[in-house]
Structure formats: C-alpha cells, structure tokens
Amino acid sequence: MWCTAGASAAAAGARRLVVTHLGPFLDPAQAVARAGTRHDGPVEHAAPNRTFRVRGTTR
C-alpha cells in the first residue's frame, strides 16, 4: 500500500503525502520510509489527533 501511495502521489504531482489508515500491524515509520522511496516530497504519518493544514491551489 505505502509504495502505491508514494507512486500515486508522485504521479499526481503532490507536494506532500500524508499516510493514514495503516492498520495495527504496520509500523508508521516504516510506511513513511517506504512511501518516500516513490515520492520526492515530504511524507508524514497522520497519527491520531494530529492535524494538517491543507491549502488549495490557484490555477
């Protein structure tokens, strides 16, 4: 899943990837590291109660 997420983010031109819904048996740090092998931008884990600011784009 994490490599697919990283590849999808890269293909979409995403500036940042937030990895979520990992399940109880997947280490978040490992998922972030693996997603980072496919996505050049920052990759972060959406830990419980963590918030993110999302800005829209102007085209």
DRENFI-142572 format. One line per field, with one value per atom (N, C-alpha, C, O): residue number from 1; x, y, z. Coordinates in nm, 2 decimals. Layout:
BEGIN
num: c(NUM/...)
px: c(X/...)
py: c(Y/...)
pz: c(Z/...)
! end
This chain:
BEGIN
num: c(1/1/1/1/2/2/2/2/3/3/3/3/4/4/4/4/5/5/5/5/6/6/6/6/7/7/7/7/8/8/8/8/9/9/9/9/10/10/10/10/11/11/11/11/12/12/12/12/13/13/13/13/14/14/14/14/15/15/15/15/16/16/16/16/17/17/17/17/18/18/18/18/19/19/19/19/20/20/20/20/21/21/21/21/22/22/22/22/23/23/23/23/24/24/24/24/25/25/25/25/26/26/26/26/27/27/27/27/28/28/28/28/29/29/29/29/30/30/30/30/31/31/31/31/32/32/32/32/33/33/33/33/34/34/34/34/35/35/35/35/36/36/36/36/37/37/37/37/38/38/38/38/39/39/39/39/40/40/40/40/41/41/41/41/42/42/42/42/43/43/43/43/44/44/44/44/45/45/45/45/46/46/46/46/47/47/47/47/48/48/48/48/49/49/49/49/50/50/50/50/51/51/51/51/52/52/52/52/53/53/53/53/54/54/54/54/55/55/55/55/56/56/56/56/57/57/57/57/58/58/58/58/59/59/59/59)
px: c(0.08/0.00/0.09/0.06/0.19/0.27/0.34/0.36/0.39/0.46/0.36/0.39/0.24/0.14/0.10/0.08/0.09/0.06/0.17/0.14/0.29/0.40/0.40/0.43/0.38/0.38/0.26/0.28/0.15/0.03/0.05/0.02/0.11/0.14/0.24/0.22/0.34/0.44/0.37/0.40/0.29/0.23/0.13/0.11/0.07/-0.03/0.04/-0.03/0.17/0.24/0.22/0.23/0.18/0.16/0.28/0.39/0.26/0.38/0.41/0.52/0.31/0.32/0.23/0.12/0.27/0.19/0.17/0.27/0.05/0.02/-0.04/-0.14/0.03/0.00/-0.10/-0.07/-0.21/-0.31/-0.37/-0.34/-0.44/-0.51/-0.41/-0.43/-0.31/-0.21/-0.24/-0.19/-0.33/-0.36/-0.28/-0.17/-0.31/-0.24/-0.11/-0.03/-0.08/0.05/0.15/0.26/0.13/0.23/0.29/0.22/0.42/0.49/0.48/0.52/0.43/0.42/0.55/0.55/0.66/0.79/0.83/0.89/0.81/0.84/0.76/0.81/0.63/0.54/0.58/0.58/0.61/0.66/0.79/0.80/0.88/1.01/0.99/1.05/0.90/0.88/0.80/0.84/0.71/0.64/0.73/0.72/0.83/0.93/1.02/1.09/1.03/1.11/1.05/1.12/0.92/0.85/0.81/0.77/0.81/0.76/0.87/0.93/0.91/1.02/0.99/1.08/0.86/0.82/0.82/0.85/0.78/0.77/0.66/0.56/0.69/0.59/0.57/0.67/0.45/0.42/0.32/0.24/0.31/0.21/0.10/0.13/-0.02/-0.14/-0.17/-0.26/-0.09/-0.11/-0.24/-0.29/-0.30/-0.43/-0.42/-0.32/-0.52/-0.53/-0.43/-0.42/-0.36/-0.27/-0.35/-0.44/-0.32/-0.39/-0.30/-0.18/-0.36/-0.28/-0.35/-0.48/-0.28/-0.34/-0.33/-0.22/-0.44/-0.45/-0.48/-0.58/-0.40/-0.43/-0.46/-0.41/-0.56/-0.59/-0.49/-0.40/-0.51/-0.42/-0.50/-0.62/-0.43/-0.49/-0.44/-0.32/-0.53/-0.49/-0.54/-0.51)
py: c(-0.12/0.00/0.13/0.22/0.13/0.25/0.29/0.41/0.19/0.22/0.27/0.35/0.21/0.26/0.40/0.48/0.43/0.57/0.67/0.78/0.63/0.71/0.73/0.84/0.63/0.64/0.72/0.80/0.70/0.78/0.93/1.01/0.96/1.10/1.16/1.28/1.09/1.14/1.16/1.26/1.06/1.08/1.19/1.26/1.22/1.33/1.47/1.57/1.47/1.59/1.65/1.77/1.57/1.61/1.67/1.62/1.78/1.84/1.77/1.77/1.70/1.64/1.52/1.52/1.41/1.29/1.26/1.26/1.25/1.21/1.07/1.04/0.98/0.84/0.81/0.85/0.74/0.72/0.58/0.51/0.53/0.40/0.29/0.21/0.28/0.18/0.04/-0.06/0.04/-0.09/-0.11/-0.05/-0.21/-0.22/-0.29/-0.29/-0.36/-0.43/-0.37/-0.43/-0.25/-0.18/-0.06/0.02/-0.06/0.04/0.17/0.17/0.28/0.41/0.46/0.51/0.45/0.50/0.42/0.48/0.29/0.21/0.24/0.25/0.26/0.30/0.43/0.45/0.53/0.66/0.65/0.71/0.57/0.55/0.48/0.52/0.38/0.31/0.40/0.40/0.48/0.57/0.68/0.72/0.71/0.81/0.76/0.85/0.63/0.58/0.61/0.60/0.64/0.67/0.81/0.86/0.89/1.03/1.12/1.10/1.22/1.31/1.41/1.46/1.44/1.54/1.48/1.37/1.57/1.52/1.41/1.42/1.32/1.21/1.21/1.20/1.21/1.22/1.12/1.08/1.08/0.99/1.07/1.16/1.04/1.10/1.03/0.95/1.06/0.99/1.04/1.15/0.96/1.01/1.15/1.18/1.23/1.36/1.46/1.58/1.42/1.51/1.59/1.53/1.72/1.80/1.85/1.86/1.87/1.92/2.04/2.04/2.13/2.25/2.22/2.19/2.22/2.20/2.32/2.39/2.36/2.48/2.44/2.35/2.51/2.49/2.55/2.63/2.52/2.58/2.68/2.67/2.77/2.87/2.83/2.82/2.82/2.78/2.89/2.88)
pz: c(0.00/0.00/0.00/-0.08/0.09/0.10/-0.03/-0.06/-0.10/-0.23/-0.33/-0.41/-0.33/-0.42/-0.39/-0.48/-0.26/-0.22/-0.26/-0.32/-0.25/-0.29/-0.44/-0.49/-0.51/-0.66/-0.71/-0.80/-0.65/-0.68/-0.66/-0.74/-0.54/-0.51/-0.60/-0.65/-0.64/-0.74/-0.87/-0.94/-0.92/-1.05/-1.05/-1.16/-0.94/-0.93/-0.91/-0.92/-0.89/-0.86/-0.73/-0.71/-0.63/-0.49/-0.43/-0.45/-0.36/-0.29/-0.16/-0.11/-0.10/0.03/0.03/-0.02/0.10/0.12/0.26/0.34/0.30/0.44/0.44/0.38/0.50/0.51/0.63/0.74/0.60/0.70/0.69/0.59/0.78/0.78/0.75/0.66/0.84/0.82/0.88/0.84/0.97/1.04/1.16/1.18/1.25/1.37/1.36/1.46/1.25/1.24/1.16/1.13/1.11/1.02/1.10/1.15/1.11/1.18/1.10/0.98/1.15/1.08/1.02/0.91/1.10/1.05/0.92/0.83/0.92/0.81/0.69/0.57/0.71/0.60/0.54/0.42/0.62/0.57/0.49/0.39/0.54/0.47/0.34/0.24/0.33/0.21/0.11/-0.01/0.15/0.06/0.01/-0.11/0.09/0.05/-0.06/-0.13/-0.08/-0.19/-0.33/-0.43/-0.33/-0.45/-0.47/-0.58/-0.36/-0.36/-0.32/-0.21/-0.40/-0.36/-0.26/-0.19/-0.24/-0.14/0.00/0.02/0.10/0.23/0.25/0.19/0.33/0.36/0.51/0.59/0.56/0.70/0.74/0.65/0.86/0.91/0.98/1.06/0.95/1.02/1.15/1.16/1.25/1.38/1.44/1.40/1.53/1.59/1.66/1.72/1.64/1.69/1.62/1.67/1.52/1.46/1.35/1.29/1.33/1.24/1.13/1.15/1.01/0.90/0.84/0.83/0.79/0.72/0.57/0.52/0.51/0.36/0.29/0.32/0.20/0.12/-0.02/-0.08/-0.08/-0.22/-0.31/-0.27/-0.44/-0.54/-0.63/-0.64/-0.68/-0.78/-0.91/-0.94/-1.01/-1.14/-1.24/-1.36)
! end
